Amino acid sequence: MKLSSATAEIKNHEHSIERKVSQYIWAMPFLWLKVDDTPRPESKRVYIERNSIGLLSNYGKLGTNLSIDLPSKEWLGFCSANANICQSGLWNVDYVDKPSDHNFVYYLETEVRRL
């Protein structure tokens, strides 16, 4: 178990930001896909997660014509000390710097149609 070395003041400040992020996310619609496999590097669930994040990430694209769905100038992620969060436009650090597989959208469409 990793213990945080942050001070109480920092934890209180982060808690406030995390609550705002959670409130925003709770208001979003969700689609749940049932993926019946064990989580491992080559599993379907990891493929979907990695490629969904890669598809939505603006890592290395901000300020270019390749960027999509830019965060607002007030987006709380710009306050993050983590460069992956600031540069990707996502409140996430895993897979943001990885491109999505060019077949991923077709794969995802097939999985959604099975619902």
C-alpha positions as CSV (number, residue, x, y, z in Angstrom):
1,M,0.0,0.0,0.0
2,K,1.4,3.4,-1.0
3,L,1.0,6.1,1.5
4,S,0.6,9.7,0.4
5,S,3.3,12.2,1.4
6,A,1.0,15.1,0.6
7,T,0.2,17.5,3.4
8,A,-3.3,17.9,4.8
9,E,-3.6,21.2,3.0
10,I,-2.8,19.7,-0.3
11,K,-5.1,16.7,0.3
12,N,-7.9,19.1,1.2
13,H,-7.3,21.1,-2.0
14,E,-7.1,18.0,-4.1
15,H,-10.3,16.7,-2.6
16,S,-12.1,19.8,-3.7
17,I,-10.9,19.3,-7.3
18,E,-11.6,15.6,-7.3
19,R,-15.2,16.3,-6.1
20,K,-15.7,18.8,-9.0
21,V,-14.4,16.3,-11.5
22,S,-16.6,13.5,-10.1
23,Q,-19.7,15.7,-10.2
24,Y,-19.0,16.6,-13.8
25,I,-18.4,12.9,-14.8
26,W,-21.5,11.7,-12.9
27,A,-23.6,14.0,-15.1
28,M,-22.3,12.2,-18.3
29,P,-24.1,9.4,-20.0
30,F,-22.4,6.0,-19.9
31,L,-22.5,2.9,-22.1
32,W,-21.6,-0.3,-20.4
33,L,-20.1,-3.2,-22.4
34,K,-20.0,-6.6,-21.0
35,V,-16.6,-8.1,-21.6
36,D,-16.3,-11.7,-20.4
37,D,-12.6,-12.2,-20.1
38,T,-9.9,-12.0,-17.4
39,P,-8.0,-8.7,-17.2
40,R,-4.5,-9.2,-18.6
41,P,-2.4,-7.2,-21.1
42,E,-3.9,-9.0,-24.2
43,S,-7.5,-9.1,-23.0
44,K,-10.5,-7.5,-24.8
45,R,-11.1,-5.2,-21.9
46,V,-7.6,-3.8,-22.0
47,Y,-7.8,-3.5,-25.8
48,I,-11.0,-1.5,-25.4
49,E,-9.7,0.7,-22.6
50,R,-6.3,1.4,-24.3
51,N,-7.8,2.2,-27.6
52,S,-10.7,4.3,-26.3
53,I,-8.2,6.4,-24.4
54,G,-5.9,6.6,-27.4
55,L,-8.7,7.7,-29.6
56,L,-9.8,10.5,-27.3
57,S,-6.4,11.7,-26.2
58,N,-4.9,14.9,-27.5
59,Y,-1.5,14.0,-26.2
60,G,1.1,15.5,-28.6
61,K,-1.8,17.0,-30.7
62,L,-2.8,20.2,-28.8
63,G,-2.2,23.2,-31.0
64,T,-2.3,21.1,-34.2
65,N,-5.0,20.3,-36.7
66,L,-5.0,16.7,-35.3
67,S,-6.5,17.7,-31.9
68,I,-10.1,16.8,-31.2
69,D,-12.7,17.8,-28.7
70,L,-10.4,20.3,-26.9
71,P,-10.9,20.9,-23.2
72,S,-12.2,24.3,-22.2
73,K,-9.7,26.9,-21.1
74,E,-11.2,26.4,-17.5
75,W,-10.7,22.6,-17.6
76,L,-9.3,21.5,-14.2
77,G,-6.9,19.1,-15.8
78,F,-4.7,22.1,-16.7
79,C,-4.0,22.5,-13.0
80,S,-2.6,19.0,-12.7
81,A,1.1,18.6,-12.0
82,N,1.0,15.5,-14.3
83,A,2.1,16.4,-17.9
84,N,0.1,13.5,-19.3
85,I,-3.1,14.9,-18.0
86,C,-2.4,18.5,-19.1
87,Q,-1.3,17.4,-22.6
88,S,-3.9,14.8,-23.3
89,G,-7.0,16.7,-22.3
90,L,-8.1,13.6,-20.3
91,W,-8.1,13.1,-16.5
92,N,-6.1,10.0,-17.0
93,V,-2.5,8.9,-17.2
94,D,-2.6,5.4,-18.7
95,Y,-2.4,5.0,-22.5
96,V,-2.8,8.8,-23.2
97,D,0.4,8.8,-25.2
98,K,-0.5,5.7,-27.3
99,P,-2.3,6.0,-30.6
100,S,-5.5,3.9,-31.1
101,D,-5.5,0.9,-33.4
102,H,-7.0,1.9,-36.8
103,N,-9.4,-1.0,-36.6
104,F,-10.6,-0.1,-33.1
105,V,-13.7,1.9,-34.1
106,Y,-15.0,-1.0,-36.2
107,Y,-14.3,-3.4,-33.4
108,L,-16.1,-1.2,-30.9
109,E,-19.1,-0.8,-33.3
110,T,-19.4,-4.6,-33.5
111,E,-19.3,-4.9,-29.7
112,V,-22.0,-2.2,-29.2
113,R,-24.3,-3.8,-31.8
114,R,-24.2,-7.0,-29.7
115,L,-26.0,-5.2,-26.9
